[in-house]
Amino acid sequence: MRIINVPREGVPVFTAEDVRRDPAMGRRVNVKTEVVVVGSGAGGAMVAYELAKAGRQVLVLESGRYYPSARFTEHLGDTMTQVYREQGSQFNSTADVLFPEGQCIGGSTVIGAGVMQRPPDSLLQRWANELSLPQFAPATVASVFAEVGREQFVHLNEAHEINATAHKVIKGCEKMGFSWKPVARNVRQCALTGHCLAGCLSDRKMSSLVTYLPWAAAYGARLFADCHVSRVLLRGGRAVGVEAVVRDPQTGAEVSRMRVDAEVVVVAGGAMQTPLLLQRSQIPDSSGQIGRNMAVQPFVQVLAQYEEPLYGFRGALVGVEIDEFMESDGYMFFSALAEPEQLMVQGEQAAGAEHIEFMKRYRHLAGLNAFALDEGRGTVSWEGDLETGRKVISWNPSQAEFDKLKHGAALAARVFFAAGAKRVHMPSFRPLHVDSVFELDHTLDQISHGLKGMYSLRINSFSAHGTCRMGTDRFQSVANPQGEVHDVKGLFLADASLLPEPIPAAPHWTVQVMAKQVARNILASASGLFLDGNA
Amino acid sequence: MTRTTNTSSSAGAAAQAAAPIVSLGRRRFLRHALLGSAAVLAVAGGGFAWLRRSPVDQLPVPETIRHLSDAEYHLLHRAAQVLLPVAGSALVPLSQVPVVANIDHMVGLLPAHIRKQVGMGLTLFDNAAVIAGWHGRRFVDLDDAAAVDYFDRWASGNSIQRALSTLVKRFVYIAYWRDPVTWEAVEFDGPVSERWGLAYLGNAPLPQEQGEERA
């Protein structure tokens, strides 16, 4: 029997400050390990936990800072600056589509709303049958979903976790005859603060910060924050480690250079950062698909005003979902209302008296986020050289995607009107509102696709995926069904980039399931991957 | 002393507010259009120069403003008055929220190249009113109704106009609404965990494995 100590709170993490203070580390640090994991979010933390638990020597490198929960202020502006990538301003190349993403120990799990959703079984079955990915067959994968769910207290929202915004959605759905259900979330004893996106101060959200990372550390995994991996090292068609730069999180100044020699490299930086790292590393790309096929799961927020005050910003941020259109049309709808500052970035921006009237009725608002299944045409690419190059995220809605988002907004508006809304605000850059369901179509006609759909609908994306898709054909996919990059032995991927197609579901749970499978694939192939040869 | 929100947390707000102008700088077509428009306005001759004169230019700028030019200060000061007509409502008056000082602070945190683009965008937004809509005056000299109309027209105009009106509105609205003093009026609770005395739960328990024991 072994005894495992999980710290009561926090995670032991080496930071840039630790490196700077330790004269033994110097300006160049060399580390040897069996497995190096790049990224500490949903996928990376899971892999680190599974491999460390199996007795492997694991080192996790995270580019973001270590920000313990106790430092959260429940002020979204503070959190965005500290733990969101690019301080919450990661946009597409036309800067009209926002891609919020966590950049901290725990990654986006720290700033997410905790929504856990399984893709439809019909989709998983199709992946198993048509894409030759048998690990996704519902009968096979169900037990892994259940295991991940148990580990994180995933449960359907109970009555007290469904706030006034969500109740308006329920009422509208009942009148329209649309199917709805409580959202499943990974939270224990939710305190209903409504501050999920600003980090959970009392550690009720089961982010990697309080689950897989402290568990992995308890099994001996080591974690480095502030550590920007610049490239994966290859030798003889095999991944042999990574190079990284340790940077001061406040100033960005270089503190140290790090080289990690490893027998297995797992890249889990998420659908944006993983392909960028592979591109910078000049990983062989027979398929030409690295950084392509990006699905963004675009969404727009429709706001409705009611006669009575709702205080829709109180309670659990996400209460219910409308699942009527998930399988048939790829639409997802989640109830939620942003706090004032974020509303100014994402939502209504009328000018003058109209803005004042809008904000005076803030407590009367309900919000419904309408997500559409997109075509997976986005790209993310690294332009320029290793040191001075930059990331370019290219996605603007096609006419078809734009029409789909508009239709999603119309459905959300109809649900709100059915629940008695007095006014519905359209999610457009041009301030538009509707006071009756009969005006809806005419108003929507005023929102046109225009030039590449730019600055027309207010679009956001929390869930990019598919940029290094998994498949059996090395000329069509980046990684094989085990998660190992085609043609590069020992280089595995374990994040949303692996998803083979756009999915009509929040990808968090699926990513953790895939990462668990990838970790187990690594262990199953240990004899060919590790020098000690032990399975 | 002028109160502004703290430095570190303003950086994110600045980046979000400036995003629309970054898009124009990144896209060659739009960048050329932006530069072209600015150039046309700049060289449109003595008539334009005469028209763009404003009594506002003679007004003093607070010494605490460190990053905005005088013209930018006057533009944003006027934009705040137009966008946030809080008089007569329960919302916090502009005299209690240092909107332009907050923007000045945010602008000071922007990288130099983005700062330059923001300046170009603000200049264009202000000066284009001379021609756009045949106002014959800069934005800073428009009366309240005309100024709101200018915002509304640009919000439904071409991509450049939508981006620039969004830029100005985002700076002003974020600078106002991110200040906690503005929340009580709309009954937004702000931080609650400490106020409610919520217990801190710490790390989740390790999933139980056979042959292992948690300590």
Contacts between the chains, C-beta under 8 A, distances in Angstrom:
chain1	res1	chain2	res2	distance
A	1	B	211	5.6
A	1	B	212	6.6
A	1	B	213	5.9
A	2	B	211	7.4
A	2	B	212	5.6
A	2	B	213	7.7
A	3	B	212	7.5
A	3	B	213	5.2
A	3	B	214	7.7
A	3	B	215	4.9
A	4	B	206	6.0
A	4	B	212	5.7
A	4	B	213	7.3
A	4	B	214	6.0
A	4	B	215	6.6
A	5	B	215	4.6
A	6	B	203	5.7
A	6	B	205	7.2
A	6	B	206	4.9
A	6	B	214	6.6
A	6	B	215	7.8
A	7	B	203	6.2
A	8	B	202	5.0
A	8	B	203	6.6
A	9	B	200	7.2
A	9	B	202	4.0
A	9	B	203	5.9
A	10	B	203	7.6
A	11	B	203	7.9
A	53	B	209	7.3
A	69	B	200	7.8
A	70	B	200	7.3
A	73	B	191	6.2
A	74	B	190	7.1
A	74	B	191	3.7
A	74	B	192	6.7
A	74	B	193	6.2
A	75	B	9	7.0
A	75	B	180	7.4
A	75	B	190	7.3
A	75	B	191	6.4
A	77	B	5	7.6
A	77	B	9	4.9
A	77	B	10	7.7
A	77	B	12	6.2
A	77	B	13	5.5
A	77	B	178	5.0
A	78	B	8	7.6
A	78	B	9	4.3
A	80	B	9	7.9
A	80	B	12	4.0
A	80	B	13	7.7
A	80	B	16	7.7
A	81	B	8	5.5
A	81	B	9	4.7
A	81	B	10	7.5
A	81	B	11	5.1
A	81	B	12	3.7
A	81	B	13	7.7
A	82	B	8	7.3
A	82	B	9	7.8
A	84	B	12	6.7
A	86	B	15	6.3
A	87	B	11	5.3
A	87	B	12	3.3
A	87	B	15	4.8
A	87	B	16	7.6
A	88	B	12	4.7
A	88	B	15	7.1
A	88	B	16	5.9
A	89	B	12	6.8
A	89	B	15	3.6
A	89	B	16	4.7
A	89	B	18	7.9
A	89	B	19	5.5
A	91	B	19	5.2
A	91	B	22	7.3
A	91	B	23	7.2
A	93	B	23	7.3
A	93	B	26	5.6
A	93	B	27	7.2
A	94	B	23	4.6
A	94	B	26	7.4
A	94	B	27	6.5
A	95	B	19	4.4
A	95	B	20	5.8
A	95	B	22	5.0
A	95	B	23	3.2
A	95	B	26	7.3
A	95	B	163	7.8
A	96	B	20	7.4
A	96	B	23	6.4
A	96	B	163	7.7
A	98	B	16	8.0
A	98	B	19	7.9
A	150	B	207	7.2
A	151	B	207	5.1
A	152	B	204	7.5
A	153	B	204	7.5
A	188	B	201	7.0
A	188	B	204	7.1
A	189	B	201	6.9
A	191	B	193	7.0
A	191	B	196	7.3
A	191	B	198	5.0
A	193	B	192	5.1
A	193	B	193	5.9
A	193	B	196	7.8
A	193	B	198	7.6
A	194	B	189	7.8
A	195	B	191	7.5
A	195	B	192	7.5
A	195	B	193	7.8
A	201	B	193	4.5
A	201	B	198	7.4
A	201	B	200	7.8
A	202	B	193	5.6
A	202	B	198	4.6
A	202	B	199	6.6
A	202	B	200	5.0
A	202	B	201	5.9
A	203	B	200	6.2
A	203	B	201	4.7
A	203	B	202	5.7
A	203	B	203	7.2
A	204	B	201	5.9
A	206	B	204	5.9
A	210	B	201	7.9
A	210	B	202	7.2
A	210	B	203	4.8
A	210	B	204	5.4
A	211	B	203	7.5
A	211	B	204	4.8
A	214	B	203	4.5
A	214	B	204	7.9
A	215	B	206	5.2
A	215	B	207	7.6
A	218	B	206	6.4
A	250	B	8	7.9
A	309	B	187	7.8
A	311	B	187	6.9
A	313	B	188	6.2
A	313	B	189	7.6
A	314	B	189	6.8
A	339	B	188	6.4
A	340	B	177	4.3
A	340	B	178	7.8
A	340	B	182	7.3
A	340	B	183	6.6
A	340	B	186	6.6
A	340	B	188	5.7
A	341	B	13	7.4
A	341	B	174	6.1
A	341	B	177	5.1
A	341	B	178	4.3
A	343	B	177	7.6
A	344	B	170	6.5
A	344	B	173	4.1
A	344	B	174	5.2
A	344	B	177	5.4
A	345	B	16	5.1
A	345	B	170	6.8
A	345	B	174	6.9
A	349	B	155	7.6
A	349	B	166	6.9
A	349	B	169	4.9
A	349	B	170	7.4
A	349	B	173	6.6
A	351	B	82	6.9
A	351	B	83	5.5
A	351	B	148	5.0
A	351	B	151	3.8
A	351	B	152	6.0
A	351	B	155	7.4
A	351	B	169	6.8
A	352	B	82	5.9
A	352	B	83	6.1
A	352	B	85	5.8
A	352	B	144	7.2
A	352	B	147	7.8
A	352	B	148	4.0
A	352	B	151	7.3
A	353	B	85	5.8
A	353	B	148	7.5
A	355	B	83	6.3
A	355	B	84	7.3
A	355	B	173	7.4
A	356	B	84	7.0
A	356	B	85	6.1
A	356	B	86	6.3
A	356	B	89	5.8
A	356	B	91	6.5
A	359	B	91	6.9
A	359	B	177	7.7
A	359	B	186	5.7
A	360	B	89	6.2
A	360	B	90	7.2
A	360	B	91	7.0
A	360	B	186	7.1
A	362	B	186	4.2
A	362	B	187	7.4
A	362	B	188	6.8
A	363	B	186	6.5
A	363	B	187	4.9
A	363	B	188	8.0
A	429	B	155	6.4
A	429	B	162	5.2
A	429	B	166	6.3
A	430	B	155	5.0
A	430	B	156	4.2
A	430	B	162	7.3
A	431	B	152	7.3
A	431	B	155	6.1
A	450	B	159	7.1
A	451	B	158	8.0
A	451	B	159	5.4
A	454	B	23	7.8
A	454	B	159	5.1
A	454	B	162	8.0
A	455	B	20	7.8
A	455	B	159	5.4
A	455	B	162	3.9
A	455	B	163	5.8
A	455	B	166	7.0
